[in-house]
């Protein structure tokens, strides 16, 4: 990638450092999309050696994690419980248009990853999606209860459940997170 193109891409990606998400950090600061993406990528990296993930290309999963929310640099973050199908289409369209402007081979790689993630048919795409859901749940449990909306008390215990079946490891981690949620909310 030419240095000029790289700089343009980095400027767009840099917007995610200040694009706020719905939850707060433990210190009471609004979490950024970059905060979420950073921890999500580390989760993928940390799981590479776990037996449940030996049959997956975890380096591909890591790349998926790194690019999954780049569309939000154009549209902003909309919480999952508020995001409409029209919002998703707009975000996807803007991201695809941007990536189509990239030089090869980056364009083809990223378009392929985005297509695979959108289809959720491969093991790697399913692992990425489960990690994305898990990271959001962890971040939410770190947020002060005073920042939770009433609907989030139930949503926190149901969000992404269907994504956990890809690996027993995820089922165990999800149980720990759900226990944390129940303890935090007094719903034991």
LINZI-V947497 format. One line per field, one symbol per residue. ss: DSSP state (H for helix, E for strand, L for the rest). phi: phi as a letter, one per 30 degrees, with the letter a starting at -180 (. if undefined). burial: + if it has 9 or more other ideal C-beta (glycine too) atoms within 8 Angstrom, else -. A space follows every 50 residues. Layout:
# LINZI-V947497
ss: ???
phi: ???
burial: ???
This chain:
# LINZI-V947497
ss: LLHHHHHHHHHHHHHHHLLEEEEELLLLLEEEHHHHHHHHHHHHHHLLLL HHHLLLLHHHHHHHHHHLLLLHHHHLLLLLLLLLHHHHHHHHHHHHHHHH LLLLLHHHHHHHHHHHHHHLLLHHHHHHHHHHHHHHHHHHHHLLHHHLLL LHHHHHHHLLHHHHHHLHHHHHHHHHHHHHHHHHHLLL
phi: .eeddedddddddedddcddcdccdedicddcddeddededdedddcecd edcddcddddeeddedcdcddddccicbeedcdcddddddddddddeddd ddddddeddddddddddddhcceddddedddeddddddedddddedcdde ddddeecceiedddddaeeddddddddddeddddcicd
burial: ----++--+--++-++--+-+-+++-----+++++++-+++-+++-++-- -++--+-+-++++++-+++++++++-+---------++-+++-+++-++- -+---++-+++-++-++------++++++++++++++++++++----+-- -++-+++-++--++-++-+++-++--++-+++--+---
